[in-house]
Amino acid sequence: MSGPRGANGERNSVAAVQSVDRALSVLEILAAHGEAGVTEVAAELGVHKSTAFRLVAVLESRGFVEQLADRGKYRLGFGVVRLAGAAAAQLDIAREGRRICEALAADLEETVNIAILDTDRAVNVSQARGPAALSTHNWVGQGTPLHATSSGKVLLAHAPEAVRKGVLSRDLQRFTAATITDPEVLRQDLDRIVEQGWGCTVEEYEVGLSAVAAPVRDADGDVIAALSVSGPSFRMASEDFPKLARRVLTGADELSRRLGFFSQTR
């Protein structure tokens, strides 16, 4: 009996991929023509009109296409604009933050990263290594846990309440003896980060590694990234964190200004 189930599963998987491909093709058709009816979409896809209608209906329900009431045709919706805006913002952060990362890395002589929130992890989008940096690991494009890294905790501290609750409600993975795995302790740490304006970790993700991070804001004042400096614990002692934090905050504020945010308090 395992054979038929496996075959059905494979067929369902192929059908799902085909549906995704067709849905993306619908978006490309509307982008090329500006607007199109179901009959035109079906003809270009080479599918039955009912299939095209189902694809368009799903995309409409998610806001990726919208119907022109007077003509019955469809065009791209604001869902596409939202995705494009998010992608552009990430490109802006990486581009604008590059020089800031390099300057801060040269100044502090350690590794500097910029990370953004990606569902339930922090993903690094830019990195610069200072002359004294020990590690040659490239973190760009890689995800790290929100509860065990300085950037992750800064992002989590300022994340929507649903994201915070999601992380705090599940088992927190332990990476080292110093990793915070108690949700209540982590909650208090996050509240402290919001209050003091920066976050830190001491060997919570990797033994021998410490880090300090500060929030980066967009034009609306929302935290969209975290700028961090990390280095060996024997060089980055916890008593030095406030001084390091002031320098990281300066870099984060500069990047925020480049992204259109102008603080009235700093």
VENPE-V819630 format. One line per field, one symbol per residue. ss: DSSP state (a for helix, b for strand, c for the rest). phi: phi as a letter, one per 40 degrees, with the letter a starting at -180 (. if undefined). A space follows every 10 residues. Layout:
BEGIN
ss=???
phi=???
END
This chain:
BEGIN
ss=caaaaaaaaa aaaaaaaaaa aaaaaaaaaa aaaccbcaaa aaaaacccaa aaaaaaaaaa acccbbbbcc ccbbbbcaaa aaaaaaaaaa aaaaaaaaaa aaaaaaaacc bbbbbbbbcc bbbbbbbbbc cccccccccb ccbbbcccca aaaaaaaccc aaaaaaaacc cccccccccc ccaaaaaaaa aaaaaacbbb bbccccccbb bbbbbbbccc ccbbbbbbbb bbcccccaaa aaaaaaaaaa aaaaaaaacc cccccc
phi=.ccdcccccc cccccccccc cccccdcccc cccgaacccc cccccgbcdc cccccccccc ccgcbbccdc bgcbacbccc cccccccccc cccccccdcc ccccccccgb cbbbbbcbgb abbcbaaabc cbcccbcccc gccbcccbbc cccccccbcd dccdcccccb ccccbacccc bcdccccccc ccccccgaba abfcbbcgbb abbbcbbccc gccbabbbbb acccbbcdcc ddcccccccc ccccccccch cbccbc
END
